Amino acid sequence: MEGFPIHTPTLYLDGIILAAVSYPSGVSNSLFVTWKGAPRQVSTSWLAALVLPFAAVVPAVWALSPKLFASSLLIPSLLTLHSAKGLLLLGVAVLLAPVVLAIEYGILGFASYRVNGEFPRKIAVQRFWQGLTPGGHLLLVLVAAGEEIFYRLIGLGVFLSIGLPLPVALLISSVAYGLNHLYLGRTVVLSKSVAGLVYGTLYLAAGNIWLPIVTHALQNFALFQFTRERDA
């Protein structure tokens, strides 16, 4: 009816936003499998599929609820890194990358120790990730950026906007980030949830989404630089 105003309660809008960002990896992988079948090895097209939900949802959420981005707008946040405090925080973000890698290695190593009776002496990744090209690394950076925007900028923003205490919001958003890696197994969900706590704490302390993006992207890069292949 022309001129009839539609008032959607903010809570409903927040619920829609949370549903849209709940499990991007699962949605991407399902779309890819439907299109090309199950991947046997990492490929540019598969990684591009992982980026797709972020490229589609982030602009839509920004248009629907720009206030979620108000506390950490991308361009102003980038400019603040030129200050002395910003450079210090950037240094902290860089140093946190190996810390997060060590935390994840410790959790996965302990899980391996419980099963095999010994702690692994090296970090290893599956054969699936062999042949990761420079273009693939760039796409992984975009995936990391998308995850930080989804689970820190949007997720935390929504949880805080509906009145959840900050520690609860941080915990839920971190576990949601961990569950986004469910296809890699329960132990990885735990390790990623703990990593999410680090990324979220960094974001909240700095008020700058670029810093957890830097830590996350560097952690991914370090993982593939310092790991050795293992049998799947």
N, C-alpha and C positions, 0 to 999 in steps of 0.2 A: 504494500500500500504506500503510495507516494507520500513522502513527508513523515512517515511513521518512524519514530526513533527506536533503534534497537540498542538496549543497554545490556552489555554482557558483563557480569560481575568479574572483577579482576581475578578472583580465585579460579573461575572456569578458564580464563585465558591462561593463567599460570599452569593449570593442569594440562592444557593442550600443548603448551610449550615444553613441559617436562616430558610428555609422551613423545614428542617429536625428537627429543635429544636422548631418549632412554637407551637405545641399543643400536647406534649407527653402524658398528662393525657387522652385526648380524644382518641388518637390512642390506648393507653393501654386498656381503658375501652371498646372500640369497639371490640377489639380483644378478650377480656375476655367474653363479652356478646355473641359474635359469637361462642365461644368455649364452654362455660358452662352456658350461660343464664345470665340474670340480677341478680347480687348478692343482697341478702336480708340482709346480715350482713357481716362485715369485715372478711376477711379470709386471711390466709397466701398466698394462690394461687392468690388472687386478688391483694394483695400488691406486690407479685412477678411480676405480670403483669405490675404494675406501674413502677417497676425498669427496666423492659426489654428495653424500648427505650433508657434509659441512658446507659445501658450496651452495646447496639448495636451501638449507634451513637457516643458516646464520643471517643472510640478508632478510629473510622473511620474519625472523624473530626481531631483528633490529627494527623493521618497519612496524610490527605489531606492538612492540613494547620497547621503545628507545630508552626508557628510563633504566632498563637493565644494563645498558652500556654507558650510562651517564657518569658513573664513578671511575670508569677506566676506558675512556674513548681511545681508539687505537692511535690516531695521529698525535693528539696531545701527550699521550703516554710515551710515545716514541721520543717526542721532543724533550721530555723531562730527563731522559737518560744523559743529556749533555751537561747536567748539573753535577757538582761534586758528589752529592748524595746519590744521584742516579748512577754515576759511574761506580761508586762503592757497592751499591746494590747489584749492579750488573756483574761485578767481580764475585759477589756472593753467589749469584745465580750460576756462574760458570763453575765455581768450586763445588757447588752442590751436585753437579752432574755425576762425578765419580762417587760421591756419597750415596746417591740414589742407586747407582749401579751396584755398589757394595751391599747395600741393604737388600736389594732383590737377589743378588747372588747368595747372600747369607740365608735368606728364607728358602730359596730353591735348594741350596746345598744341604740345609738341615732336613728338608723333606726327603732328599736323596739318602741322607745318612740313616734316617729312620727305616728306609726300605732296604738299603744295601749294606748298612753297617759301616760305611766309610764316607767321609766328606770328600766331594769331588775336588780335584786339585786344579781344575781349569774351568773356565766358563765355555759353554758350547751352545751352538744353535743348531736347529734341524737343517737337513739338506734342502728343505723347501726354500730356504733363504739364500741358497747359492746363486751366484750370478746377479747379485743386486747391482744395477748399473748406476752411474752418476745421476741419471734421470730418476731412478728409483729412490735414491737418497733424497733428492729434492722433493719427491712426492711424500716421503716419510716425514719430512719437515712440515709439509702442509697438513698431514694427518695429525702430527703432534700439535700444531697450532690450532687445528679444528677441535681436538679433544680438550685443550685448555680453555678455549672459548666456550665449548659446550658445558664442561663440568665445573669449571671455576667461574668464569664470567657470568654465564647464563644460569647454571645449576645453583651455585651459591646465591646468586642474586634473587632467584625465585624463592628458594627456601627461606632466605632472610625476609623477603617481602611478605611472606605469609605468616611471619611471626615466630619462626623457629629460633631458638638460641643459637648463637654463632657456633659453639662447639658441636652441637647436633647437626647443624647445616653442613659444617665441614666434614663430619663423619659420614653423613648420608651421601654427599656428593662424591666423596672419595671411594666409598663402597660401590656406588653406581659406576664410577670410572673403572674399578676393578672388574665388575660384572660385565663390562663391555669387552673383556678379554676372556669370557667364559669358554670360548671355543679352544683356548689354549690349556684348559684344565683348572682344577680348583686351586692348586698351589699358586698358579700364576695370578688368579683372581686375588688371592691374599697379598702377594707381593706387589701387585699393581695398586691395590687399595692402600697399602702403606706408602707407596710412592705418591699416590694421590694426596695423602695427608701432608707430605712434604711440599708438593706443588701448591696445594691450597693454602698452607701456612705462609709460603713465600708470597703468594698473591695477596693475601690479606695483610701481611706485614708491609708490603711495598705499595699496595694499591695500584699495581701496574701489571697488566696481563702479559706484557712482553717478557717479563722476567721468568715466570714459569715456562713460557714457550721456549726461551733460550735453554733453560735447564733440561727440559724434556727432550728437545731436539738434540742437544749435545749428548745426553745419556743414550739416546738411540744410536747416534753416530759412534760413540765409544763402544757400545755393545758389539757392533758389527766390525769395528776395527780390531778389537782385542779378543774376539772369540775365535774358536776353532770349530770346525764342523764335527758333528757327532752323528751317529746313525739315528734315524728317526725311530 
